[in-house]
């Protein structure tokens, strides 16, 4: 069984799905596993570190499973192959439908990290914690006009050091979401001295985390989180009821097209937030002012009297920490996944298998027309 780690096609994407330490672990435990690495000058870990643990250089060898972090470029999709990545197709994202079309046309299998869940339905693989940290850091840095030292491999400690002895008095932060993304943002805020609104003094900076029932209202019955996520029932936003006491907004919640937007563009005026950190970064999604994504090199754009931070690969700002965290979890999932590649079953973490769209995601057919 041969696994190939592909070079990331997106600029400023420094992460890797597997680090050498975990490849060595897998090779010792499963001697029949072989690994290839496509050379990359931007990957946070040097190619030679992979060669040291027995990886071979990828040229054009036969491969059983290709691994990537972000979407693989269309030119690399070959017929009858297996790919694993964050495909950003499950919500019917328009810009990635050409990728899904080529996967299906080429009789390929597409496994999405986002769909690997435990029995309780919680995601088992992701970078949410690091997205929350980096998103909060970039948003507050802009709001406070802090100068950032340019560095390829930031660590969480580097970010925290940049906020030492900084006056935070004007920071009044609203956060939506109660998962790992908001937990990462909360961790960062507390580390730099910002407490929750309930635990802070009157004139101190503070943050407030809203759970879904605080920014969504069910119109035709009682609020139910499972119904909300599954698109059952009619819901509307009550988000604007909460904005008056805040000048910074961090969007850390899950959203798809079945859910209402949090506000309308017409709601944006001089009394609105001074800056929005859209960590979820759904283009034209729940935060309608996110009309485009940005990059780590240029994280912000203006919208009326407000600034928007909408970097679509925030964890790559902490590339080594994030990669080590992700790889440590992926190494335990890979053996089971590899066993399913040639089976007739189609597990929920497959978007497609051998060219067939997973019946669980048939709603995507409308997006492929």
N, C-alpha and C positions, 0 to 999 in steps of 0.2 A: 504494500500500500504506500503510495507516494503522495506527499502533501507539499504544495508549493506556496510560499509566501510571496505574493506579488508586490511589485513596486507601487506605491500609492500614486494615483494619477493627478490628485488635486494638489495645487500649490499650497505650501505651508502645512501639509499634513505629515507630521513627523512620527506619528505613532506606529506601532507594529502589533499584530494580533498575538504573536508568540515571541517571548524573549528567549535567548539561548539557554538559560538555566532550565526553563520548563521544557524545551526541546530535548535537552539531555535527560531529563526525568522521563519523558515519554519513550525515548529510544531505549533506555535501560529497562523499562517496564514492558515495552512491546518491541522486541528486537526486529520484527518484520516491518516496522515503520521506517520510512526513509523521507528525508526532508530536502527540499530544494529552496533556494532563495534567489529571487530576481534582484540583481544588484541595484542599489539606490544610494545616491549621494545625500539625500535629505532625511532618510530614516535615522531616528535618534541613536540607534545602535549600529555601529560599523559592520559592514559585511563580513569582515574578517573574524569578528566575534562569533558569527554563525558558522563560519568555516571551521573554527576551532572545536565546535561540538559535533562536527560530522556532516553539516549541511553541504550540499553540492551547489554549484552555480547553475541557475536555470538558463538553459538556452532554448531548446525546443523539445525536451523530453516528454514522454507520456506521463500524465499526471492524473491522480484519482480525485483530488480535491484541491481547488485553488482557494487560498485565504487572502482576504483584504480587509482593511478597516472600512473605508468609504467605498462608494460605488466604483466598480471596475469600468474603465472606458470601453465603449462599444467595440473598438478595434481589437480588444483582447478577448472578446467573447467568441469562443470556438464551438462548433457543433458537438453535441453528445458529451458535454463536460459538466462538472459539478463545481458550483461556486458558493462561497460563504462570505457574507459581508453585511454591513448595514446598507441595505438596498434603497431605503426610503421610497418604497413602492406601496406599502400596505395601506396607506391612507389615500392611495390613488394620486400621488403627487405627479402633477402633469409633466414636470421637467424630467422625471425618471421613467415615464411610460415607454419611451424608445428602448430603454434598457430591458424592461420586462418583455416587450415585444420581441426583441432579438433573442432573449433567453428562451421564450416559448417556441419561436420559429426554429431555433437551433436544437430543439429537443434536449435542452439543458435542465439541470436541477439547480434551484436557487434556494439556499438556506439563509435565513435572516436571523442574526443574533438577537434581534429585538423580540423574536417569537419564542425564544427558549424560556419557558416559565416553569415554576414549581407547581405542586398540587393546588396551592392557594391562588394560583394565577399571577404570582409576582415574578417579574423578570429576573433571570438568573445571571445575565450578562449585560453589562452596560457601563457607561462612563458618567452617569448622572451626578455622582458626588463631585467629581472634578469639574464638570460643567458648571455646577452651582458655585464652586469656589472661584473659578476663573471669571465667570460672568459677573459675580458680585464685585470682584476686584476691578475689572475693567470699567464697570458702570460707576463705581464710587471714585475711581481714579479720575474719570472725566468730570464728574460732578465737582470734585474738589480741586481740579486742575493740577493734579500731581504729575510730575515728570517721571516717566518710566525708563529704567535702564534697559537697553536692548540686549537681549541674551537669548541664545537658542534653547537652552535647557533650564527653564525656570523650575523651581521647586515651590511647594507651598510655603516653606519658611522664607524664601526670597520675597514672595508677595507680602507676607506679614511684616517683614523688615521694612518694606517700602512705606508702611503705614505707622511706623513708630513715630511718636511725638507729632502726630498730625491732629489738627483741630477738627473734630467731627461734629461740632455743635449743630450744624444746619442739616444733618442727615436724618430725615424722617422717611422711613422706607416701608413700602407696602409690598408684600410677597403673596403670590397665589400658588397653591400646590402644597401637598404634604408628603411627597415622596423623597427619593434620594437627592434630587436636584435641589429642592428647598432645604433639605438637611445640610447639604454642602454649603449653600449660601449662608445658612444660619450659623454653621460652624465658623466660617470666615468672619462674619459680623461680630460674633461673640469674642473671637480671638483678638480683634482690633479694638474691643471695648464698647461695642454697641449692644445693648440689652433689649429684650422684648419690651413692648410698650407697658405691659403690666408690671414689669420689674424695674423700670427706670424711674428716675426722678423727673420732676416736671420739666426742667429746662435741659435735660440730657438728650442726646440723640437716641433714637429708638427704631425698632422694626415691629411690624405686625404681620403674622402669617394667617392668611384666610384659607380655610378648608372649603371644598367645593360647595357645600350647602350654604356658605356665606356669600358666594358670588353668583350662584345659580338658584333659580326658583322654579319649582314645578307648577305649571299652570293648571294641569288637569288631575291633580292628586297630590299625594304626599311625596316629599323628596326621597329618592332612593338612589344611592350611588351606583349600584349595579345597573339599574335601569338607565341612568344617565350615560354610563360608559357604553352600554349596548345600544343606545339610541332609542330606547323605549320611553314613551311619554313625551309630552310637550314641555320644554323648558325655555326659560328666558333669563337674561342676565340682570343681576342687581348690583353689578360691580361698581357702577358710578356712585352708589350710596356711600362708598367707603373712601373716596379719593381726597376729600377736602383737607385732611390732616397730614398729607404726605407730599413730598416733592420728588421722590424717587420710587419707581416701580420695577420690581424684579418678577418677570413672568417665568414661573418654574413648574407650571401645571401641564398635565396631559390634555391634548385637544385633538379632535378630528372633525371632519366636515359635518358630522351629524349634530354637533354641539353648537350652540349659538355663540356669536362673537361677544367679547366682553363689553365692548362699547362701539360707538359709531365714530367715523372720522369727524363728523360735525360736532362731536362732544369735545374735541380738542380746542382749547382756547388758552388764554394767558393764565387762567387759574388751574390749568391741568398740570400734570407732572413736568418737572424740568428735564428729566431724562428717564427713558424706559430701557431697561436691560432685558431684552426678549431672549432669555436663555433657551426657551423651547424652539424659537426661530422657525415658526410655521409661516411661510410667505402667504400674505393675505389671509391669515388664519384668525385665531381668537384675538390677536392684537392687530387690528386692521392697519395700524400705522407701519407695520413691518412689511413694506412693499418690496423689499429686496433683502438679500443677505449681505453680510460684510465679511471681512477677513481679519485675522489676527494682526496683520500688518497695517490695516486701515479699518478699525473696528466700528466707526461711527458715521452716521449721516444725519442731516437735519430734516425735520418735518415740522413745518410752521415754526412755532417758537420753542420747539422741543428738540432734544437729541435722542437718537435711537442707537442702541448697541445691539447688533443682530448677527454676531459671528456664528457661523454654522458648524464650526469644529472647535469649540471652546476647549475641550480637554487636551487638544494638541498643544495648548499653551503650557501644559504640564506634562510633556510627552513621555518622559521616563517613568515618573510615578504612575501615570495613568496606564501605560503599557504593562508595567509589572503587575499592577492590580488586575487588569483585564486578563492577561496571560495566565495568571495563577488560577483563575476560575475556568478559563477555556480548556486548559490542559486536562481537567477532570471531566469535561463534557465530550471531548473529541472522540475517545474510543467508542462510546455509544453511538455517536453520530456516524462515524465511519461504517459501523455495522449496518446502518440503515440505507446506505447509498444504493445498494443493488437489490434491496427487498421490494416487494410489490406494495407494501403499505406506504401511506403518505402521512407522515407525522405532521403535527400542527406547525412545527418550525420550518417546514418547507413552504415557500411561496409557490414553487412549481417543482414537479419531479418528472424528469425525462420528457419535458415538453408539455406536461399536463398541469394546468392551473389547479392548485389545491381547492377542493370543493368548499373549504371553509372561507375562501376569499373570492368566491364567484362574483361578488359585487364589483370586483376590479374589471370585469368584462366591459362594463359601461365606460370605463376610463380608457380602454384600449381601442375603442371604436374610432 
